[in-house]
Amino acid sequence: IANMIVGLSTLLLLSLSINVAQSLMFYLVPGVEKCFTDEYAYDVLVSGDYRVATPGQTNKRFSLKTTDSNGNIVFNNDNLREGKFAFTTATAGEFKFCVLDEWIGAAGSDPSSRLIEFNVHSGVEATDYSALAKKEHLKPLELELRRIEDTVEMIQKDFEYMRAREAKMRNTNESTFSRVSYLSIFSIGCLAALASWQLFYLKRYFTRKKLL
């Protein structure tokens, strides 16, 4: 049992190091879009919530739009002051969360900023295990095993994503090295041709002047 507890603790700590929740509070200036980005692997659950903490100011419309690495919209809040969102990534890469306070009344009538609360979770942190336990009638130990299984699966996805990125960077470096090598060979050839032409020109010049 002790070994099992140690193993559970290790996996949970490792999962926390990989899946970190982002909690942000910031003031949003009217008419100025603010964006945040994060990278996710393929087939990862991402969830979160948002809220306009400043009361009143009905002459402004808050919008939250999330796009994937291909520019596809995966979430749009439809002009709600607060709410939750959840989606599963269909592609790996960088996801962008953009928020904007737009004027719907007289522009500039109330230039004060509004306080925004924004939270994002991914992977195991995004899963509601309390609801899952009620839905599937899981016992505490079964629920913990499910959490460990999801954690291991998430770790595997993150490692696969990092390997894919490493392979892509390696291919880019090799391609860049090949191009630099070809450019270097071309430069050396040009210098050799220029030196040969200079020798030929100087030889003709001195011959014509009867110096050789």
Disulfide bonds with the S-S distance in Angstrom:
Cys35-Cys98 2.09
